[in-house]
């Protein structure tokens, strides 16, 4: 039976773990406050560049967090709230790229790069660890050298 190299097994395990982490739905909806807090931690603030809405101290951010809490209390789903925010503020409000279209490349390329790196490292390690062909023993003459030596020795003995 052929053994699967450790690098291939590791690559497959990492890919499965990433797929599970990305595809796993949130466990239970929980209270509306929890949903509102999770959403405000997942989206970027339209008022404080580079900061999530949860961490933005502006009054407008406090008001938007209140609107999100109101929507959660009204029974809106996470997706509906995020879609509403995206429609109102644009796609840049999401802190992660969408897992479709061009945004899919942002999710796929790191895994592809890691896999390619592992395969390249495995190939290099195998090449370095291969045994080289045995080198010719330079102390021993080849058959043609041996016959030449024998004939020259015979000639030298005749001359003596």
Secondary structure, 3 states (H helix, E strand, C coil): CCCCCHHHHHHHHHHHHHHHHHHCCCCCCCCHHHHHHHHHHHEECCCCCCCEHHHCCCHHHHHHHHHHHHHHHCCCCHHHHHHHHHHHHCHHHECCCCCCCCHHHHHHHHHHHHHHHHHHHHHHHHHHHCCCCCCCCCCCCCHHHHHHHHHHHHHHHHHC
